[in-house]
Amino acid sequence: MRIKSRFFPALALAGAVAVAAPACASGGYAYERSGGYGRGPEVSRVAHDNGFHEGREDGDKDARKGKSFDPARHGNFRDADDGYHREFGDKEFYRQQFREGYRAGYTESFNAYARGYRR
């Protein structure tokens, strides 16, 4: 009986770890796992995706209206903070990534319209 009681705490701890480990590894806790978003790949992806979406919309509008190619004319590009949250950390890093995505989305949409691929 003594042997069982000696191993029970270790067995209980191993069971708890086995249950908790898949939840932590699922990717749903990116903020907690990394100790904050900071400059990680998650913030970079979010900022780039947000910028790409905004750039596509503005590039399409400019092309449809016959305006010249100029992503910097838009407030979305200049501000570059759409979708930013304080917990993302460094706002300038977010802005850089947003602007890269914005340029890519704007260019893709503007050029597609210019080539005649209207959506």
ABEGO torsion letter per residue (X at the ends): XAAAAAAAAAAAAAAAAAAAAAAAAAGAAAAAAAGEAEABAAAAAAAAAAAAAAAAAAAAAAAAAGBBBBAAABAAAAAGABGBBAAAEBAAAAAAAAAAAAAAAAAAAAAAAAAGBBX
